[in-house]
Amino acid sequence: MARDASVPMGVRAQEVMVGLLGRLPDRVRSAMAGPEIIVDGEALAVDARLLIRSLGGKESALVVEDSPELSRATLERDAPMLRAGRRPTRAVTVTEVGLKGGRNALEATLYEPASRPGTSGALVFFHGGGWVIGSRAGYDHVGRFLAEHSGHRVLSVGYRLAPEDPFPAAVDDALAAFDDTVSRAEEFGIDPGRIVVGGDSAGATLAAVTARRAAERRHGPVPAGQWLLYPATDLATRHPSRDTYGKGFLLTDDDILWFYDHYLPPGVDRTDPDVSVVYGEVARDTPPAHLVTAGFDPLRDEGEAYADKLRSEGVPVTAVREADLPHGFLPFVHLGPRFNQAVTASAHALRRMLG
C-alpha cells in the first residue's frame, strides 16, 4: 500500500510504534506503562497508563497554547496514531453526503456495513472535542468500527464549532441533522423508525439534547434511542469527580473550563437544558438510553446523575461504568485491548438498540 503523503514521516513513525505497542504481551506492556495508578481503590488500565506516559508529562493532551486553531491542527496531525492498530477491512462502504443544518448545509459521512446490504437501523453520530475541536475525519476509524461491529449504518455529522459558531449553533445543527436523516431515510437505506442519536463527550451531550428537544416538541420524529458515551450533562455545577480526576487523566479541569468558555457566550444560563441536559424536564416520549461513563473521568458523576434522572422518570436506561478507563476512550479503540474491549461492548449495545 502506498504511503499517504499527507502524513509527515515523524507522525508515520509514531503511528507504527503505537501499533506495535498494542500487540506486545500484557506483561511487557504493563512494565512499559510504569507503576500502577490507583484512585479510590480502582486501578487505571494498562492501555491508559501507556497512553498517558506517551505524553511525556504534558499536562493537557487537548489544548495547545490556548488556541482553538492550534488545538484543532495538532489533533488532526496526530489522528493517524489513533488508527495505528486498525486491521485492514473492506467490510464498510464510506460515502460523503450532505445534510441540512441549523443554518447551512452540513457535511456528513455515511458508513454502511457489508453485512447489512438492505435497509438497516442507523446511528446519527456526533464527534467529541468540547464543541471546539474534533472532526469527522478524525473519527473516521470510529465510524468504520461502529458500523462493522453494530451491523448498522452510521452517519457521522460535522456540526459547527465554537468559538466561531458558539452555542446554540451545534445544538441546532444536531437536531436539524437528525430530522433530515429521518426525512431522507429511504435514500440512505435506513429504517426511519430505527434511528438512534449518539456520540462521545461533547457529541454525546449534543445527542442527549437532541433526544430531549425531539421528545418535548409537539410534532416531528423522535429518536429510537440515545447512545451516550461519557457526556457532559451539567455545565453549571461542579461534581466531586471534577476534583478527584481533574488532573493527570487526559481531560483536565482546566481543559473543561477552556471548552465551556469557548462554547458558551457570556450571559448564557448554564442551567438551560439545551446547555446542561440534566436540568431539563424529562418528556414522556424521551427515548431509552445507553449511557457509558469512565471511572477516571472528571465528568463521571454528572453523567451518572443524568442516568439516574432518566431512570427516576421511567425512561429505560442501561448505565455502564468502565471503571478503569479515562475520558475519551472511544477514539482509542485501536490503541490497546482494553480500549477495544470497552468500545466493542458499546458497539454491541448499539446493535441491540437498533434491533
C-alpha positions in Angstrom: 0.0 0.0 0.0 1.4 3.4 -0.9 2.2 5.8 1.9 -0.1 8.7 2.5 2.0 11.7 1.5 -0.2 14.0 3.7 1.1 12.3 6.8 4.5 13.6 8.0 7.2 10.9 8.4 7.6 11.6 12.1 3.9 11.0 12.7 4.1 7.9 10.5 6.9 6.5 12.6 4.9 7.2 15.8 1.9 5.5 14.2 3.9 2.4 13.6 5.3 2.4 17.1 1.9 2.8 18.7 0.5 -0.1 16.6 3.4 -2.3 17.7 2.8 -1.4 21.4 -0.8 -2.7 21.2 0.5 -6.1 20.1 3.0 -6.7 22.8 2.3 -9.3 25.6 0.4 -7.9 28.5 3.3 -8.3 31.0 5.6 -6.3 28.7 3.1 -3.5 28.1 2.4 -3.4 31.9 6.1 -2.9 32.6 6.4 -0.2 30.0 3.4 1.6 31.4 5.2 2.2 34.7 3.8 2.0 38.3 0.1 1.2 38.9 -2.2 4.2 39.3 -4.9 3.6 41.9 -7.6 6.0 42.9 -10.4 5.2 45.2 -9.5 1.5 45.1 -9.6 1.3 41.3 -6.5 0.7 39.1 -6.2 2.6 35.8 -6.0 0.2 32.8 -2.6 -0.5 31.3 -3.7 0.9 28.0 -4.5 4.2 29.6 -1.2 4.3 31.6 0.7 3.7 28.4 -1.1 6.4 26.6 -0.6 8.9 29.4 3.1 8.0 29.7 3.5 8.6 26.0 2.5 12.2 26.5 5.7 12.7 28.4 4.2 14.6 31.4 2.3 17.0 29.2 -0.4 18.5 31.4 -3.1 18.8 28.6 -3.4 16.5 25.6 -6.1 18.6 24.0 -5.5 22.4 24.4 -2.4 23.8 22.7 -1.2 27.3 23.5 -4.7 28.5 24.4 -5.6 28.4 20.7 -8.6 26.7 19.1 -6.8 26.7 15.7 -3.6 25.2 17.0 -5.5 22.7 19.2 -7.5 21.6 16.1 -4.4 21.3 13.9 -2.5 19.3 16.5 -5.4 16.9 16.9 -5.7 16.4 13.2 -2.0 15.9 12.8 -1.9 13.2 15.4 -5.1 11.5 14.2 -3.2 8.8 12.2 -1.9 7.4 15.5 -5.4 6.7 16.7 -5.9 4.2 13.9 -2.4 2.6 14.3 -3.6 -0.8 15.4 -6.6 -1.0 13.0 -6.7 -4.1 10.9 -7.4 -3.6 7.2 -11.1 -4.3 6.3 -13.4 -3.9 3.3 -16.4 -4.6 5.5 -17.6 -1.0 5.4 -18.6 1.3 2.4 -18.0 5.0 3.0 -19.9 7.8 1.2 -19.8 11.5 1.7 -23.2 13.1 1.9 -24.8 16.5 2.8 -27.4 17.2 5.5 -29.5 20.2 6.4 -28.1 22.1 9.4 -29.4 24.7 11.7 -28.3 27.4 9.3 -26.3 26.0 6.4 -25.7 22.6 4.9 -23.6 20.2 6.9 -21.1 17.6 5.7 -21.6 14.1 6.9 -20.1 10.6 6.3 -22.3 7.5 5.8 -20.7 4.2 6.9 -22.6 1.1 5.5 -21.6 -2.4 6.7 -21.3 -5.1 4.1 -23.1 -7.4 6.5 -26.3 -5.4 6.1 -26.9 -4.7 2.3 -30.6 -4.0 2.8 -32.4 -1.5 5.0 -30.9 -1.1 8.5 -31.1 1.0 11.6 -28.7 3.9 11.9 -26.7 5.8 14.4 -26.6 9.6 13.8 -23.2 10.2 15.4 -21.7 13.5 16.8 -18.0 13.5 17.5 -16.3 14.7 20.7 -14.0 17.6 21.2 -15.6 20.1 23.6 -17.6 21.7 20.8 -14.4 23.4 19.8 -12.1 20.8 18.3 -12.5 17.3 16.7 -13.8 16.4 13.2 -15.5 13.7 11.1 -12.1 12.9 9.6 -10.5 12.4 13.0 -13.3 10.0 13.9 -13.3 8.1 10.6 -11.9 5.0 12.2 -14.6 5.2 14.8 -17.4 5.4 12.2 -16.0 2.3 10.4 -15.6 0.3 13.6 -19.1 1.1 14.9 -20.7 0.3 11.5 -18.8 -3.0 11.3 -19.4 -4.1 14.9 -23.0 -2.9 15.2 -24.0 -4.2 11.8 -26.0 -1.0 11.1 -25.4 2.2 9.3 -23.6 5.1 11.0 -24.0 8.7 9.8 -21.2 10.9 11.2 -22.2 14.6 11.3 -19.8 17.5 11.1 -21.5 20.3 13.1 -20.4 23.9 13.6 -17.7 24.5 16.2 -17.1 27.3 18.7 -15.9 29.9 19.2 -16.6 30.9 15.6 -20.1 29.5 16.0 -20.9 29.3 19.7 -23.9 27.9 21.4 -26.6 27.2 20.2 -25.1 26.6 16.7 -24.1 22.9 17.4 -27.3 22.2 19.2 -29.4 23.5 16.3 -27.2 21.5 13.8 -27.6 18.3 15.7 -31.4 18.4 15.8 -31.6 19.5 12.1 -29.3 16.7 11.1 -31.4 14.1 12.9 -34.6 15.5 11.3 -33.0 15.5 7.8 -31.8 11.9 8.3 -35.3 10.8 9.1 -36.8 12.6 6.1 -34.2 11.0 3.8 -34.1 7.6 5.4 -35.1 5.7 2.3 -32.3 7.5 0.3 -29.8 6.3 2.9 -31.1 2.8 3.2 -32.3 3.4 6.7 -35.4 2.4 8.6 -36.8 5.7 9.8 -38.2 4.1 12.9 -34.8 2.8 14.0 -32.6 5.8 14.2 -30.5 6.3 17.3 -28.7 9.6 18.2 -25.3 9.3 19.9 -21.8 10.4 20.3 -19.0 10.8 22.8 -18.2 13.6 25.2 -19.5 16.9 23.7 -21.1 14.8 20.9 -22.9 12.7 23.5 -24.2 15.9 25.0 -25.5 17.1 21.6 -27.2 13.7 21.2 -28.8 13.9 24.6 -30.1 17.4 23.9 -31.3 16.3 20.5 -33.3 13.5 22.1 -34.7 15.8 24.7 -35.7 18.5 22.2 -37.3 16.0 19.8 -39.3 14.3 22.6 -40.7 17.5 24.0 -41.9 19.1 20.8 -45.4 18.6 19.6 -44.6 17.4 16.1 -41.7 15.7 14.5 -39.8 12.5 14.8 -38.2 11.2 18.0 -35.0 9.0 18.1 -35.4 5.4 18.8 -32.7 5.7 21.4 -29.8 7.7 22.7 -26.2 6.1 22.7 -24.2 8.3 25.1 -20.5 7.9 25.9 -19.2 10.0 28.9 -21.4 13.1 28.2 -21.2 16.5 29.8 -24.6 16.9 31.3 -24.1 19.7 33.9 -22.1 22.7 32.9 -23.4 24.7 35.9 -22.4 22.6 38.8 -19.0 21.2 39.9 -19.4 17.5 40.8 -16.9 15.6 43.1 -15.3 13.7 40.2 -14.1 17.0 38.8 -11.8 17.3 41.8 -10.8 13.7 42.0 -9.9 13.2 38.3 -9.3 16.7 37.1 -5.6 16.4 36.6 -3.5 13.7 35.1 -6.1 11.7 33.2 -6.1 13.1 29.6 -9.1 15.6 30.2 -8.1 18.1 32.8 -10.3 20.5 34.8 -8.5 23.4 33.0 -9.5 21.8 29.7 -13.1 21.6 30.8 -13.2 25.3 31.7 -11.5 26.3 28.5 -14.0 24.4 26.4 -17.0 25.7 28.3 -15.8 29.3 28.0 -15.3 29.0 24.2 -18.6 27.2 23.7 -20.8 29.5 25.8 -21.2 33.2 25.1 -21.2 35.5 28.1 -24.5 35.6 29.9 -25.8 32.2 28.8 -27.7 30.5 31.6 -25.7 27.3 32.2 -28.8 25.6 33.7 -30.6 25.9 30.3 -31.4 22.3 29.4 -30.0 22.9 25.9 -26.7 23.5 27.7 -27.0 21.2 30.7 -29.4 18.5 29.8 -29.6 17.2 33.4 -31.8 20.3 34.3 -34.5 19.7 31.7 -37.8 18.1 32.3 -38.0 14.5 31.1 -40.7 14.4 28.4 -43.0 11.4 28.2 -41.5 10.3 24.8 -37.9 10.5 25.9 -36.2 7.5 24.2 -34.3 4.8 26.0 -30.6 5.5 26.8 -27.4 3.5 26.8 -25.1 5.7 28.9 -21.4 4.9 29.5 -19.2 6.7 31.9 -15.5 6.3 32.5 -14.1 5.7 36.0 -11.1 8.1 35.7 -13.2 10.9 34.2 -13.9 14.4 35.7 -17.3 14.2 34.0 -18.2 10.8 35.5 -20.5 12.0 38.3 -22.7 14.3 36.1 -23.1 11.5 33.5 -24.3 9.1 36.1 -26.5 11.8 37.6 -28.2 12.1 34.2 -28.7 8.4 34.0 -30.3 8.4 37.5 -32.6 11.2 36.5 -33.8 9.5 33.4 -34.4 6.3 35.3 -36.3 8.0 38.0 -38.7 9.4 35.4 -39.3 5.9 34.0 -37.0 6.1 30.9 -35.3 2.7 30.3 -31.6 3.2 30.9 -28.6 0.9 30.6 -25.8 2.6 32.6 -22.3 1.2 32.3 -19.2 2.5 34.1 -15.9 1.5 32.5 -14.2 1.8 35.9 -10.6 1.6 34.8 -10.7 3.9 31.8 -10.3 7.7 31.4 -12.5 10.1 29.5 -12.3 10.0 25.7 -11.6 6.3 25.2 -13.8 5.8 22.1 -11.2 7.1 19.6 -8.6 5.0 21.3 -10.3 1.8 20.2 -7.3 0.6 18.2 -4.6 1.5 20.8 -4.9 -1.5 23.1 -7.0 -4.5 24.1 -8.8 -2.8 27.0 -9.9 0.2 24.9 -11.0 -2.2 22.2 -13.0 -4.3 24.6 -14.9 -1.3 26.0 -15.7 0.1 22.6 -16.7 -3.3 21.3 -19.1 -3.7 24.2 -20.6 -0.3 23.4 -21.0 -1.2 19.7 -22.8 -4.4 20.7 -25.1 -2.3 22.9 -25.8 -0.2 19.9 -26.6 -3.3 17.8 -29.2 -4.3 20.5 -30.7 -0.8 20.5 -31.1 -0.9 16.7 -32.6 -4.4 16.7 
